Amino acid sequence: MDKKISLGILGGKLRSSLSPLMFDHYFGRLNLDISYKLYPVASDMLSFFLSKTRTSDIIGLNVTIPFKEKIIPLLDYLDPEAKIIGAVNVIHNSKGRLKGYNTDYTGFLKTLDKYDFLKTGNAVILGAGGAARGIIYGLSSMKFKNITFFSRNDEKINKILSNFHFISSLNGEQWKIEKIKEKMKNADIVVNATPVGMFPLENKSPVEVDFALKKKAIVYDLIYNPKVTKFLKLAKNKGAVVENGLWMLIYQALESLKLWIGEDLNEEFFIKSSKEVLNA
């Protein structure tokens, strides 16, 4: 690494992001001159920001709300799986060519490895944004028999069903609380892929979990800051096995780093370093 390398995270409001803390700690432990910065950008400035990125020293960006889908038409290349998913959370700036990838779904799947009791029966996903798309793709690769996602936006529901037409187990439903609760009662895994529970909605839950859940049901919140959202607290009180988004953050970050640096990485050390600084 002879030249200066800059990395960062691109999104709208980035107040809750722990990515700089994680990456900077890792680079510091290895005495590497690599910086990782926050890049909050307004939607109407996204194209301008990317045009500047092409000629900058930024070689890699993570992408978060609200740009995972919006950014796709502005890229020069889309990885085949990112194209199928319809969402990008990693960009590699390769000599001015911006390449998009999705490591959300791989990070998500990696976190489920430890749950050997997880049955691939019924899955419920709350939300229909870029993160939800990665979760749908990941669960379909696990051969779940029924995957139901909920959204308040009919256009998003129809678009996802169209994009994932090859997933016969997928159903999209309008956001109706009683219907959501009915599906959650029989779910083997429930994933919150909405921002409800994150700043400034820390005291909110996408659904009030005031009903019994299936034995050993996993309730997963992609939010990692705060570590325990109201949604997870409620689910845990009903006997669910709960998981926040911290380990997904770590695993998708590891895959991002492989794409950016392109060198052999000590994966074990990166995970250990991230766990250390994030207290995962």
Secondary structure as UniProt FT lines:
FT   STRAND          5..11
FT   TURN            15..16
FT   HELIX           19..29
FT   TURN            30..31
FT   STRAND          34..40
FT   HELIX           43..45
FT   HELIX           46..54
FT   STRAND          58..63
FT   TURN            65..66
FT   TURN            68..71
FT   HELIX           72..74
FT   STRAND          77..78
FT   HELIX           80..85
FT   STRAND          90..94
FT   TURN            95..96
FT   STRAND          97..101
FT   HELIX           104..111
FT   TURN            112..114
FT   TURN            116..117
FT   STRAND          122..126
FT   HELIX           130..141
FT   TURN            142..143
FT   STRAND          146..151
FT   HELIX           154..163
FT   TURN            164..166
FT   TURN            168..169
FT   STRAND          170..174
FT   HELIX           177..185
FT   STRAND          189..192
FT   TURN            196..197
FT   TURN            199..200
FT   TURN            202..203
FT   TURN            215..216
FT   STRAND          218..221
FT   HELIX           230..237
FT   TURN            238..239
FT   STRAND          241..243
FT   HELIX           246..261
FT   HELIX           267..278
//
